[in-house]
Amino acid sequence: MSEENSSLKSNESDPGEYWKANLKLMGWLLVVWFVVSYGCGILFVDELNSISLGGFKLGFWFAQQGAIYVFVALIFVYVKKMNKLDREFGVEEE
């Protein structure tokens, strides 16, 4: 066994664990996406409209602009978390 192989962490050797962690992360991000887009933009719009943000009702703001900001933030969160996950499992790009 070479030195490089012996220095691998135990979690680096199981690609199934990597994909399990990846799917768990994606699942949580999709839950956030669903709650913001469908929940705040459609289901809870009447309750949110009782709050005003910048002169607009909050439900309207979420449906028109807020969801887009959250989607962009989710992209950055996904990139940061996946880079960390890649390093943890030894599959990062050089």
GIBELRA-V885222 format. One record per backbone hydrogen bond with DSSP energy under -1.0 kcal/mol. CO is the residue of the C=O (numbers start at 1). NH is the residue of the N-H. Records with the same first field share a line. If there is no record, write none. Layout:
CO = NH + NH
//
This chain:
2 = 6
3 = 7
5 = 8
9 = 12
14 = 18
15 = 19
16 = 20
17 = 21
18 = 22
19 = 23
20 = 24
21 = 25
22 = 26
23 = 27
24 = 28
25 = 29
26 = 30
27 = 31
28 = 32
29 = 33
30 = 34
31 = 35
32 = 36
33 = 37
34 = 38 + 39
35 = 40
38 = 42 + 43
39 = 44
44 = 48
45 = 49
48 = 51
51 = 58
53 = 56
56 = 53
57 = 61
58 = 62
59 = 63
60 = 64
61 = 65 + 66
62 = 67
65 = 69
66 = 70
67 = 71
68 = 72
69 = 73
70 = 74
71 = 75
72 = 76
73 = 77
74 = 78
75 = 79
76 = 80
77 = 81
78 = 82
79 = 83
80 = 84
81 = 85
82 = 86
83 = 87
84 = 88
85 = 89
86 = 91
//
